[in-house]
Amino acid sequence: MENNDPSKFKYFRIGDIVLDREGSCWGNRRFTIASFFGERYCPMCLGYFTGREREWKTHSNLCVRDIILVGASVRPMSRVNSTILVKLIKAGNVEAKREFIIRSNCKKYDYRLNKR
């Protein structure tokens, strides 16, 4: 995912479940975002393996431009119908846009989520 627009970084939050880019050394691993750091030109996040203990052995520094949002710990719009979701996106609701990104990426990368 090539993302050079800093306005799109606002869709990531602490506790989100992300995948690294295709072809990375981590393979099919899912990460949970623990913190953000870096500058505007090189935004980074600290991610721990999802479903594992938070140790120094299970963390990785990930570039925010390369990660793919596939889930979140809190999804307030998970039960909203798709037509209503599109109307909320057009109105400028950021949380609706996050939910749309999660839904589309879950469908696209579903084969990666089921593998360990």
NULUMRO-171285 format. One record per residue: x, y, z of N, C-alpha, C in turn; residue in one letter; residue number from 1. Coordinates in steps of 0.2 Angstrom, whole numbers. Example, Ala and Ser with C-alpha at 12.3 -4.5 7.8 and 13.67 -1.06 7.14 Angstrom:
66;-28;39;62;-22;39;66;-16;39;A;1;
64;-11;35;68;-5;36;64;0;39;S;2;
//
This chain:
4;-6;0;0;0;0;4;6;0;M;1;
5;9;-5;9;15;-6;5;21;-4;E;2;
7;25;1;3;30;4;7;36;6;N;3;
7;41;2;11;47;3;7;53;5;N;4;
1;52;6;-4;57;9;-4;57;16;D;5;
-2;62;20;-2;61;27;-9;62;30;P;6;
-14;64;26;-21;65;29;-24;58;30;S;7;
-21;53;26;-24;46;27;-21;42;33;K;8;
-16;45;36;-13;42;42;-18;42;48;F;9;
-22;47;48;-27;48;53;-32;42;54;K;10;
-32;37;49;-36;31;50;-34;26;54;Y;11;
-27;26;56;-24;21;61;-24;24;68;F;12;
-26;19;73;-26;21;80;-23;15;84;R;13;
-21;17;90;-18;12;94;-24;6;96;I;14;
-22;0;95;-26;-5;96;-29;-8;89;G;15;
-27;-5;84;-30;-8;77;-26;-14;75;D;16;
-29;-18;71;-25;-24;69;-24;-23;62;I;17;
-17;-24;60;-14;-22;54;-10;-28;51;V;18;
-9;-28;44;-5;-32;41;1;-28;38;L;19;
7;-31;37;12;-28;34;11;-29;26;D;20;
15;-25;22;14;-25;15;15;-32;12;R;21;
13;-34;6;14;-40;3;21;-41;2;E;22;
23;-47;3;30;-49;2;35;-47;7;G;23;
33;-45;13;37;-43;18;40;-49;22;S;24;
45;-48;26;48;-53;29;44;-57;34;C;25;
38;-53;36;34;-56;42;29;-61;39;W;26;
28;-61;32;23;-66;29;16;-64;31;G;27;
12;-69;34;5;-68;36;4;-66;43;N;28;
9;-63;46;8;-61;53;3;-55;54;R;29;
-1;-55;59;-5;-49;60;-2;-45;66;R;30;
-3;-39;66;0;-35;72;-5;-30;75;F;31;
-4;-29;81;-9;-24;85;-4;-18;86;T;32;
-7;-12;84;-3;-6;85;-3;-4;92;I;33;
3;-3;95;4;-1;102;6;6;103;A;34;
10;9;98;11;16;98;14;19;92;S;35;
14;25;91;16;29;85;22;33;86;F;36;
27;33;82;33;38;82;35;39;76;F;37;
40;43;75;43;46;69;41;52;67;G;38;
43;55;61;42;61;59;37;61;53;E;39;
34;67;51;29;67;45;32;63;39;R;40;
38;64;38;41;61;32;42;54;32;Y;41;
43;51;39;44;44;40;40;42;46;C;42;
33;41;45;29;39;51;30;32;52;P;43;
31;30;59;32;23;60;27;21;66;M;44;
26;14;67;22;12;73;25;6;75;C;45;
24;5;82;26;-1;85;20;-6;85;L;46;
22;-12;83;16;-17;83;19;-24;86;G;47;
14;-27;90;15;-33;93;11;-38;89;Y;48;
14;-45;89;10;-50;86;3;-51;89;F;49;
-2;-51;85;-9;-52;88;-9;-59;91;T;50;
-12;-59;97;-13;-66;100;-7;-68;104;G;51;
-2;-64;105;4;-66;108;5;-61;114;R;52;
9;-63;119;11;-58;124;15;-53;122;E;53;
14;-47;125;18;-41;123;25;-41;126;R;54;
30;-44;122;37;-44;124;41;-41;119;E;55;
47;-40;121;52;-37;116;53;-42;110;W;56;
52;-49;111;53;-53;106;48;-53;101;K;57;
42;-51;102;36;-51;98;34;-44;95;T;58;
38;-39;95;37;-33;92;41;-31;86;H;59;
38;-27;82;41;-25;76;40;-17;75;S;60;
44;-14;72;43;-7;70;41;-7;63;N;61;
35;-4;61;32;-5;55;31;2;52;L;62;
32;3;46;31;9;42;23;10;41;C;63;
21;16;43;13;17;42;11;17;35;V;64;
16;19;31;14;19;23;13;12;21;R;65;
16;7;24;15;0;21;10;-4;25;D;66;
7;-2;30;3;-7;34;-4;-6;31;I;67;
-8;-12;32;-15;-12;29;-20;-13;35;I;68;
-25;-9;36;-29;-9;41;-34;-15;40;L;69;
-35;-20;44;-39;-26;43;-44;-27;49;V;70;
-43;-23;55;-47;-24;61;-46;-19;66;G;71;
-50;-19;71;-49;-14;76;-52;-17;83;A;72;
-50;-14;88;-52;-17;95;-59;-14;96;S;73;
-60;-8;94;-67;-4;95;-69;-2;88;V;74;
-75;-5;86;-78;-4;79;-86;-2;81;R;75;
-87;5;82;-93;7;84;-98;6;78;P;76;
-96;6;72;-100;6;66;-100;-1;62;M;77;
-99;-6;66;-98;-13;63;-105;-16;61;S;78;
-110;-13;64;-117;-16;62;-121;-11;58;R;79;
-118;-6;56;-121;-1;51;-122;-4;44;V;80;
-128;-3;41;-129;-5;34;-124;-1;29;N;81;
-122;-5;24;-118;-2;19;-120;5;16;S;82;
-127;5;14;-129;11;11;-129;17;16;T;83;
-130;16;22;-130;21;27;-123;23;28;I;84;
-118;18;28;-111;20;29;-108;24;23;L;85;
-111;23;17;-109;27;12;-111;34;13;V;86;
-117;35;15;-120;42;16;-116;45;22;K;87;
-114;42;27;-110;45;32;-103;47;30;L;88;
-100;43;25;-93;44;22;-94;51;18;I;89;
-99;51;14;-100;57;10;-101;64;15;K;90;
-104;63;21;-104;68;25;-98;70;29;A;91;
-93;66;28;-86;67;31;-85;64;38;G;92;
-88;59;39;-87;55;46;-81;51;45;N;93;
-76;52;49;-70;48;49;-70;41;51;V;94;
-75;40;56;-76;33;59;-79;29;54;E;95;
-84;32;50;-87;28;44;-82;26;39;A;96;
-77;30;38;-72;29;33;-67;23;35;K;97;
-66;23;42;-62;18;45;-65;11;44;R;98;
-72;11;45;-76;5;45;-76;3;38;E;99;
-77;7;33;-76;5;26;-70;2;24;F;100;
-64;5;26;-58;3;25;-57;-4;27;I;101;
-59;-5;34;-59;-12;37;-63;-17;33;I;102;
-69;-15;31;-73;-20;28;-70;-22;21;R;103;
-67;-17;17;-65;-19;10;-58;-23;11;S;104;
-54;-21;16;-48;-25;17;-49;-32;19;N;105;
-54;-33;24;-55;-40;26;-57;-44;20;C;106;
-61;-42;16;-63;-46;10;-57;-47;5;K;107;
-53;-42;4;-47;-43;0;-42;-47;3;K;108;
-41;-47;9;-35;-51;12;-38;-56;17;Y;109;
-44;-59;16;-47;-64;20;-43;-70;20;D;110;
-39;-72;15;-35;-78;14;-29;-78;19;Y;111;
-27;-72;20;-21;-71;24;-23;-71;32;R;112;
-29;-69;33;-31;-68;40;-33;-75;43;L;113;
-35;-80;39;-36;-87;41;-30;-91;42;N;114;
-25;-89;39;-19;-93;40;-15;-91;46;K;115;
-11;-95;49;-6;-93;55;1;-93;53;R;116;
//
